[in-house]
């Protein structure tokens, strides 16, 4: 483990997993290496060696945010010190900026898999229009349960794509039943016919665009032009005229699948 000594206090910078393991094992002492008394210099030193160390991109991002927001270093200065481009620094700063404080706390405490956040949660935000508040709700509801990456993925698909009842079970912390339901869903649609695969794709797109329309329709300050109002009025009228028939067909499809 490595850290700095600030006013006779040892501040850990690297080795948090080993520290948590030591606490669980009730070890009174563990190997520790001091990187000096200047926190900024120590952080820069760790980042310079990050290619040869076990620092994850999330840990890099946290250190860079510390250098910029607390130590006052500019993006160009950080990039120059680390021999990195401005875009490399900016991307990691953006990663920390999009993450709420509660989510950050769960990730760095080891209560939620970092891999799941980096490669699953952020994918939902980019591709499915899921809001940061919904990501926070999911992370907080599933943290601390010792879930595997696969289990987190299963619950996430149900939480963000499934019915409201499924989401409420997860928010209440009742994870056993949602997990069991998701395990019954095949991981691949290879057993479906071409017609069935097309319909499944259509349903995914329908759900995606329903979420997008609901979200964007609330941005009244961005919907102001006369041309938009005229065309939107015609389109919404056409959709509303088919809404009852569409919902009837969807309910019938849902009921048939539930009985299969």
Secondary structure, DSSP 8 states (H G I E B T S, - for coil): -EEEEETTEEEEEE-HHHHHHHHHTT-S----EE--S-HHHHHHHHHHTGGGS---HHHHHHHHHIIIIIS---HHHHHHHHT--HHHHHHHHHHHHTS-HHHHHHHHTTSS-HHHIIIIIHHHHHHH---HHHHHHHHHHHTTS---HHHHHHHHHHHHHS-HHHHHHHHTT-HHHHHHHHHTS-S-GGGS-HHHHHHHHHHHHHHHHHHHHHHHTT-GGG---HHHHHHHHHHHHHHHHHHHHHHHHHHHHHHHHHH-
